[in-house]
Amino acid sequence: MTKSISWNMARQDQVIGLVASECNNFVDHFFSANCPAFADLENADVMKSEQKAEWFTLFQQFEAQAELTMQNALMLWGLVQAKTFEEHFVDEAMHSEALDDFLSLTEYPAFVKRMHRELQQRHEDPALPDQDFLRQLSTASRPPTQWSDEVLHDVL
């Protein structure tokens, strides 16, 4: 019995990692694609600089797309049935830090801070992918994950 519980927990950790990977891929693509709209963002702290209405509109788009990304990832891995979450996943996810960064971005100050970091990276490395390349990536059916087919087969 203990072996079965341990095996299920290990599998659950892998699935949480897969969901987090897909969510993080979405975040990376969204921020890269929308970074040019924040070219005037001078400070990561929303209280220290003037905010443009366009930025909050992009944040709202991010929130909506992030929710869909999470729902799709959960459905893909069989963790959602009729808009209810599998109990074990919710319990494990609450004790995992894998989704913390993703979920924190649903608050506007954290979103702006992340976008500021994206801008800084672009200034430091102008060789980052351009918007056309990122647009092509965002139309892909599903972002790749770091997990092999063997692990996926074992998880499912």
N, C-alpha and C positions, 0 to 999 in steps of 0.2 A: 504494500500500500504506500509506504513512504517513497519507494522508488517511482511509483506512478505519479505522486504529487510532485516530486522533484523534476521528473521528465516534463510534466505539464507546465511547471513554472519556467523551465528552460525554454520550452516552445513559446510560451507566452512572452517571455523577454525578447525572443527573436522576432515575433510578430510586432511587438511594440517598436522594436528597432526598424522594422520594415515600414511601418506607418510613419514613424518619425523621419525616415529617409525620404519618403515621398513628399511629406509636408515641407521638409527643408529644401528639397529640390524646387518645389513651387516657390518658396520664399526667395531663393537665390535668383530664379528667373524673373520673378516679379520685380524685385529691387533693381536688378540689372536693366531690365527693359524700361523702367520708369524713372531711373536715375536722372536723365537729362531734364526732366520737369522740375527737379529740385536744385538746379544749377546755382540759384541764388541763396540757398540755405547756408548760412554762415556759422551756425552754432547748433550743436546737437540738443541743447536744452530748449524746449518750446517756450519756456518763460523768458528767455533771453533774446529772442529774435522775433521779428514780425512774421506771421504766418500768412501764406497765400491761401485763398479759398480753394484753388486747384489742388493744393496739397491735401487738404482734408477730403476733397472729393476722391482723390486717389486712395487715401486711407480707407474710405468707405468701400471702394471697389475691392481693395485688398481684403477687408473683412469678409465681404460676400464671397469672394473667390477662395479665401482661406477656409471658410466653412464648407464650401462645396468640395474642396480638395480633401479635407478631413473626412467628410461623409463618403466620398468616393473611395478613399484609401481603406476606410473601415469596411465598406461594402465589399471591396475587392478581396480582403482577407477574411471575409465571412464573420465579421464582428458586429454587424448591424442587421437586424431583422425588423422590418416594419417600424423604423425609426426608434428602436430601442437598442441599447448597447448590451453586448454580452457581459454579464455580471463580472466574470473573472477578469476580463480585459480592463474594465473600469477600475477594479480593485488594484490590479497590477500597475496600470498606468498612473494611478494616484501616488504610488510609491516609487515610481520611476522618474528620473529627471529628463528622459529622452525627448519629451514634448514641451518642456518648460520654455525654451527659447521661442519656439513656434507660437505657443499660446500667449506669451508675453507681448507679442507684436500686435495683438488685438486691442492694445491700449495705445492711444495716439502718441503720447510722449515716447514710448518705446519704439514705435514705428518711425518717428522722426529721427530718433537717435540712430537707428539701424540705417536709415537712408543717408544720414550724415556720414556714417562709417563707409557706406558704399561710395559716396562722393570722394572721400579721402583716398580710398583704394584706387579709384579711377585717376585721380591726380598723380598718384604715385606710380601707377602702371597703365600708361595709355594704350598698351597692347591688349587690354581686356576686350572681349567680344563686343561687336557693334550690335545695334538694335535689330537689324535685319536677321542676323544669325540667331539672336535670342527669340525673335518672333517665330522663326522656323522651329526652334526647340519647343516653344510653348504650344505649338499645334500638334506636337507628337501625341500619340494616344496615351502614353504613360511614361513618366520619367524613369530612367534606369535606376536600379537599386544596387547596393553594394553586395547583395547576397547572390550566391550561386544557385543554379537550378536545383542542385542536390539539396541544399538547405531548404529551399522553398518547397520542394517535394516532401521533405521530412516534416515541415511545419504544417502543411496542408494535410 
